[in-house]
């Protein structure tokens, strides 16, 4: 039993007013709202740090499971009620503690925003106290945790945010914001698609509180969703004689080679090409390397070629999501299957020019991103992912298990190269695509066949 999480991002239209976007005053209201909430969060962080003993308090309770009195840590909701009783003027508590009058410092702040910042402050202070206790227990002199910061993305509880539909296909988000004087409701145009509506209308996913993410040149509202997942354990799945395994071999030109195996036979194969991504990325990185060489020694703390780097990162992220979607589509055809990846950790780019080394590093990061996105997409469908031993998957024959060689054809002649496109086995004379051979060997590694059989304990 587990939980899958996904986030749907809705971009606020902060373009020109004549083009249907929000005006500059609405953008300034977002900045003022975030700034005021950061100040309120700092207020409660100082409050909880000044009363840190309260966060460590133990509450006695009666356990119906064990039929006895036990103790537990005070909950976040109990801390929230205690903090409001100490800092907010109400009819039941008309006199807040001296020096901690929140109502006087932040008049007319909506209670939902106040409770949001209190919950944020509780999490930050508890994390800080826990890390500080571990550091003190370790006896180290360096690495002392710093005080928690107050800046964070505001959480929009119910009553502060809603998605409305205007005439036609236009949508807008209705937010309660602070314009510098009063709190008021403001409508923000959004860029909404049918995919957004499909994701939010899915009954299988539970909705959580949205989060406002304010960036220098854009603003977004993130809608997180969770889903309870019941997936079988890998050991239990291995006992099933009809088990289907989906192996993925990640490469550079062919970003992924997907093979599906059942009853010791490959029943489906899918090649996912990079569509020229490697060459495009290399050209951008060559420009970056040339600019860095012309500018000389970089200044510490400064980042050069930020636009080019952001473009390269967007290219990688887009390719990773597309490949992960292809993998999830194949897995969806076989419910209860197990997804297999190679356990790749240390891959260092050596030799060649600086631009080629950077390109190899970006390609390696892309593999990790594909692995991560595929895990999340497949787990949301109730399937598990396993990383297998990668030793020899590209060197051994997937048919007989003997050591082979990789080669390519150049002007009609066979040339043996380390990164050849084809694989040839001198024992059984089997010739096949090298990436496909590696993908099939991932299945063998999972089932401990051929070269990947467990070795016995050596005596003596």
N, C-alpha and C positions, 0 to 999 in steps of 0.2 A: 504494500500500500504506500503510495507516495502522492505528491502534489506537483502538478505542472503549472507553470506560470508563463503568461505572455502579456505583452504590452502593445496597445494600439495607440499610435501617435496621431494627433490631430493638429495640423499646423494652422495657427492663427494668421489671417491675411492682414499684414501690416503694410501693405503697399499704399500707393497714392489713393487719396479719397476719390478722385475722379475715375479711377479704375476699379472701384468697388471695394477698396481696402479700408482699414481703420484710419482715423485721423491721428495727428501727432499727440493730441490731448489724451487719447485712449492709451497710447503707448506710455506716456508719462504717468498715467494712473497705475499701470502695471508696475512700473519702477517704484512708485511711491508705496504701493501695497507691499511689495517684496521687502523694501527697506524697513517699513514699519513692523512687519512680522519678524524680521531679523532682530530688531531692537527688543520686541516682546520676548523672543526666544532667549536672547541674552539675559533679560531680566529673570526668567525662570531658571536658567542655568546657574546664575549666581545664587538664586534662592535655594536650589537643591544642594549646591556645593556647600552653602553655609549650614545646611541641616542634613549632612550626609548620613548621620546615624539613622534618620528616618527611613532611608532607602534600604538599610540593612536590617530593618525590624522584622522579627518573626511573628507570625500570627497563628495562635492555636486554633485548631478546627477538629471536628469529629469526622473520621474517615469511615464511611459506610462500607467500603471494601474490606478494611481490616478490623472494623468494629472497635476502634479505640481512638483516643485523642492523639493528634499529631500536630506538627508545626510545619508551616510553609512560609515562603517569602511573601512579603506584602505585594499585592498585584498593582499593575499600572493604573487601573481604574480607582482603586482605593487611594493611591497616591494623588491622583487627579482631584478626587473629592477633598482630600485633606489640604492640598495646595490652594484650591479655590476658597475653602473655608478660612484660610489664613491670609489671603491676599486680596479678595474681592469683597466689596461692600454689597451685602444682601440684607434682606429683612431679618433673616435668622442670625447673620453675623454682620452687624452694622459697623464694627470697629476692627479693621484689619490690623495685623501686627505692625508695630512702628517700623518705618523704613521700608516696608514691603507692601505699600498700597498700590496695587495694580490698577484699580479703577481710577485713581487720581493721575497716574502716569500715562495711561492709555484710555482716555474717556471714549465712550460710545463704541468700543471695539466689539463686533459681534461675538457672541459666546462660542460659536462654532470655531472661529479662528483662534480664540483664546485657548480652547481645549486642544486644538491642533498643535499649537506651539508648546503647550504643557506636555503633551505626549512626546513630542520631539525632544524636549529638554530631558524628560525622564530617560529616554533611550540613550541619549548622548552621555548623561552623567553616570548612568549605570555602567555603560561601556568603559568610560574613563576610570571609574573606581575599580572595576574588575581588572583592567590592564595595569593600573597602578599597584594593586595588590600582588599581581603576578610578578611585576618588576621588583618590588621590594622583597618578595620571597626568593627571587633568583640571586640576590646579592650583587647584581651588576652595578657598576658605577655609571655606565653610559646607557643611552636608550631610554631615559625616563619619559613616560608618556606626557605629552603636553595637554594643557587645559582644552576642553572641547570648544570648538568654534561655534558661533551662532548662525553663520550663513548656511542656508539649506533651501531646497526647493519646497515651496508651500504645499501642504496637503489640503485638498479642497473637500471638506466634509459635506455631507448632505445639507443643502440649504445655502450653499455658496456658489454652486455651479450647476448648469443644466444645458443640454443641447436642444436647441429649438430649430424648427423648420420654417423657412419663410415661403413666399410665393414661388412656385416653380421648383427648381432643384437646389435653390440656395439654402444654406444652413448657417447658423450662427451659434456661438457659445455665449450664454448669459452668465456673467461673473459679477460677484459683489466685490468692488474694489474701492480703494481709498484715493481720492483725488487731491489730497493735501489739506482738505478742510473737513469733508464729511464722507461717510460710507454710502455708496449708491450702486444701483444695478446698471451695468453697462453691457451692451451687445457687441460682440466681436465677430466679424465675418470669418469664416473658416473655409479651407479647401477640403471638401468632403467627397468621397467616392462611394460607390456601391459596396466595395469591399469593407469599408468602415462600418456600414450599416449591417452587413452580414455578420461581422465579427461581434458587434455589440448585441445583436439579436439572438446569438446562439444561446440556447437554454442550458447547454452542458457546462458553460463557463460561468463562474460566480464573479460578480463585479465587486471591485474594491474602490476605495476613495481615489479620485483623480489627483494628479500632481501637476502643478504649473511649473514649467521649465522655461525660464527667461534667459535668452542668450543675447549677445551684443547686437545681432542683426535679425533676430527672429524670436518668436515665442511659440511654445507648443503646450498642449494639454495631453498628458499621458494617462491612458485609461488601463490600469492593470487588471488582469483577470486570472483567476485560479481555477483549477479543475482537479478533483480527486481521481487518482489513477490506481488501478489494481492490476499490477503486472506480475507474471510468474517469475520465480527465481530462475537463474540460468541453470543451476544444477537440476532443478525439476524439469526444465525444458529439454535438457540433454537426454533425459530418459525416454522422451517421446520418439518412437521410431519414425513418425511422419514429420519430424521437425524440419522446418525450412530455415535455412541460413542465407543471409544477404551479405556478401563480402564486398568491400569497397577498397580499391587500390588507388591512392591519390598520387598524381603525377604533375608534370608541368604543362605539357601540350594537351594531353588528355587529362583534364582536371580530375576526373573520376571514371574508373572502369568498374561497373556494378555487375556482379554475377550472382545468380540465385541457384542454390543447390538443394535438392531433395532426393533421398534414396540414392546418394552417391552419384547423382547425375546433375549436370548443369542444365537447368530448364529455361533460363532467360539470361540475356546479356544486354547491357546498356552502356554505350560509350558517351561520355559528356565531354565535349571539346571545349577548349578555352576561347575559341572564336577570335584568335589573335590577341588575347589579353597579354600574354607574355611579351610580345614584341612592342605593343603600345606602352606597357609599363616600363620596358627597358629604355624606350626613347625619352620618356619623361625623366627617368632617373639619370640618363646621360646628360640631359640639360642641367639637372640639379648638381651633378658632379662637376660639370664645367663651370657653373656659376660659383660653386664653392672654391674651385681652384683659382678662379680669377679674383675672388674677394679676399683670398689669403686666410690667415689664421682666424678662426671664428672667435667671437667675443663670448665669454662665459655668461650663460643665462639668456642669450639671445637665440632665436630660432629663425633660420633663413628659409627662403622659398616656401613659405607657409601655404600659399595657394596651390602650388604644385603638389606638395605633400598631402594636402587635404583631398586633391583630385585623385591621387594614387590610392589613398585610403578608401575613398568612396568606390573606386573601381573594384578593389579587393572585396569590400563589404557586399557590393551588389553581386559579384560573381559567387561569393560564398553562399548567399541566400538562395540564388538560383540553383546552384548545385545541390544544396541541402533539400530544396523542394523536389528536385528530381529523385533524390534518394528516398525521401519520404513517400513520394508517389509510388515507387516500386514496392516499398515495404507495405503500403496500404493494400496491395493486391493479395498479400499473404498474412492474414491476421495471426498473431502469436509467433511470428518469426523472430529471429535474433539477428541484430545488425552487428557486423564485424568490421573492425578497423585494425590497422597495424599500430602497435604501441611505439610511436615515433616521438622521441624527446630531444635528443642532442643531434642536431644536424647543423654543421658549421659550414659556411660558405668560405672556401679557401681559393687562393690563386686568382688569376685573371685581373681585369681592371676593377676600379672602385665601383663603377656603375653596374658591372655584372655581379659583383659581390652583393651590392645593395638589392639587385633584382632577385638574386637567390634567397636573400633574407626575407624579402617580401613574399616570395613564393612559398617559403616555409611557414610564414605567418598565415598565409591564405589556407594552407592545409589544416592548421590548428583551428582556424575560424570555421572551415567546412565541418570539421569533426564536432565542434561545439554546437553549431546550428543544427546539424543532423541529429545529434543526441536529443536536443530539446524537441524538435519536431516529431521524432519517432516516439519519444517517451509520452508525448501528449496523446499518441494513438494506443498506448498501453503496451509498448514493446521495449525490450532491454537492448543495451549496447554493450559489447565486449571488445576490449583491446587485446590482441593476441601477440605472441612472440613474432617479431618481424624478421628474425635471423634467416637468411637464405631464401626469402620468398621470391626474389628476382633472379636467383642463381641456380635453383634446382628445378628439375623437370616436373611439371604437374601431372604427367602421365605415369612415369616409372619411378620418380623420386631421385634420379641420379643427377650429378652435377653437370650443368650444361654451359653454354656460352651465348652471349648476345652479339648481334651483328646487324649490319645494314647493307643495302645494295647501293653501290655507287658506280654509275656508268656500266651497269650490267655485271659488275664484279662484286663478290661477297667480301666485305671488309669487317673484320672483327674489332668492335669498339665497345667500350664500357657501357655507354648509354645508347646502344643500338635499339632500333625499333622492333627487331625480331629476335626470337629465341630459338636455339637449335640444340637438341640433345644428341650427343655422339653415341649414346648407348642404344636408344630406340629410334633414332633418326626422326624425332618429332620436331616439326617446325611450326611455330605459331607466333602470334603477336605477343611481344614481351610483357606489355601491361596486362593483357588478359591472363597470361601465365601466372603473373604475380598475384592477380586477384583470386585465381583458383587456389593458389597455394595458401592464401589466407584461410580458406576452408580447411585445408589439411592441417594447418597450424592449430585451428580451433579444436579439431577432433583428434589431435596428436597422432597424425599419420605420417608415414614415410620418414623424412628427416627429423620431424618434430616429435617422434616417439620418446616418452620419458625414459631416461637412462637409469640403469640400476645403480645401487650404491657400490662404490669400489671397495674391495676388501684390502686390508693391509694398510 
